[in-house]
Amino acid sequence: MKQNEWMNDPLVAGIDTTKLQFLQMLVFEGQNLKKEQMLPFLMSIAKKGKNQNISFDDNEIEAIVAALSKYSTPEEAEKINKLMAMKKKR
């Protein structure tokens, strides 16, 4: 996935750029983590988001996932799907 390509997709046009940049950090910092590193990383990102008052509603999440998936490799798309499955379990 090219780093910023998904951020220019019409699917995410209505989402604040601060939120998109936050996700950019999440996606590209977390992409090479091992399975056992993922939970601490996600907890750290959640804390940063909370400190910066960044949150996403369900519509934003769906749009972001669709845009990310559109520009992802099959491996990246699989990671996205796993994260979404974890979210749905919560």
C-alpha positions as CSV (number, residue, x, y, z in Angstrom):
1,M,0.0,0.0,0.0
2,K,1.3,3.4,-0.9
3,Q,1.5,5.4,2.3
4,N,-0.9,8.3,1.6
5,E,-2.9,7.0,-1.3
6,W,-5.8,5.7,0.7
7,M,-6.1,9.1,2.5
8,N,-7.1,10.7,-0.9
9,D,-9.9,8.2,-1.6
10,P,-13.4,9.7,-1.9
11,L,-14.6,7.2,0.7
12,V,-12.8,9.1,3.4
13,A,-13.2,12.6,2.0
14,G,-15.6,13.6,4.9
15,I,-13.2,12.5,7.7
16,D,-11.0,15.0,9.5
17,T,-7.4,14.9,8.3
18,T,-6.1,14.8,11.8
19,K,-7.9,11.5,12.3
20,L,-6.6,10.1,9.0
21,Q,-3.0,11.1,9.9
22,F,-3.5,9.3,13.2
23,L,-4.6,6.2,11.4
24,Q,-1.7,6.5,9.0
25,M,0.6,6.3,11.9
26,L,-1.3,3.2,13.2
27,V,-1.3,1.4,9.9
28,F,2.4,1.9,9.0
29,E,3.9,1.6,12.5
30,G,2.0,-1.5,13.2
31,Q,2.4,-3.3,9.9
32,N,5.5,-5.3,10.8
33,L,4.6,-6.2,14.3
34,K,4.5,-9.8,15.4
35,K,1.3,-11.2,16.8
36,E,2.5,-10.9,20.4
37,Q,3.4,-7.2,19.9
38,M,0.1,-6.2,18.4
39,L,-2.0,-5.9,21.6
40,P,0.5,-3.7,23.5
41,F,0.8,-1.6,20.3
42,L,-2.9,-1.2,20.0
43,M,-3.3,-0.3,23.6
44,S,-0.6,2.4,23.2
45,I,-2.4,3.8,20.1
46,A,-5.7,3.8,21.9
47,K,-4.2,5.8,24.8
48,K,-2.7,8.3,22.3
49,G,-6.0,8.7,20.6
50,K,-7.8,9.2,23.9
51,N,-5.2,11.8,24.9
52,Q,-5.7,13.6,21.6
53,N,-9.5,13.3,21.8
54,I,-9.6,11.2,18.6
55,S,-12.4,8.8,18.1
56,F,-14.3,7.3,15.2
57,D,-17.9,6.6,14.7
58,D,-19.1,3.4,13.0
59,N,-19.6,5.2,9.6
60,E,-16.1,6.5,9.7
61,I,-14.7,3.1,10.6
62,E,-16.5,1.5,7.7
63,A,-15.3,4.1,5.3
64,I,-11.8,3.9,6.5
65,V,-11.7,0.1,6.3
66,A,-13.2,0.1,2.8
67,A,-10.6,2.7,1.7
68,L,-7.7,0.9,3.3
69,S,-8.8,-2.5,1.9
70,K,-9.0,-1.0,-1.6
71,Y,-5.3,0.0,-1.6
72,S,-4.0,-3.0,0.4
73,T,-2.1,-6.0,-0.6
74,P,-3.8,-9.4,0.2
75,E,-1.6,-9.7,3.3
76,E,-2.5,-6.2,4.5
77,A,-6.2,-6.8,3.8
78,E,-6.0,-10.0,5.9
79,K,-4.5,-8.0,8.9
80,I,-7.3,-5.4,8.5
81,N,-9.9,-8.2,8.5
82,K,-8.4,-9.7,11.6
83,L,-8.5,-6.3,13.4
84,M,-12.1,-5.8,12.5
85,A,-13.0,-9.3,13.7
86,M,-11.3,-8.4,17.0
87,K,-13.3,-5.2,17.2
88,K,-16.6,-7.0,16.6
89,K,-15.9,-9.4,19.4
90,R,-15.7,-6.5,21.9
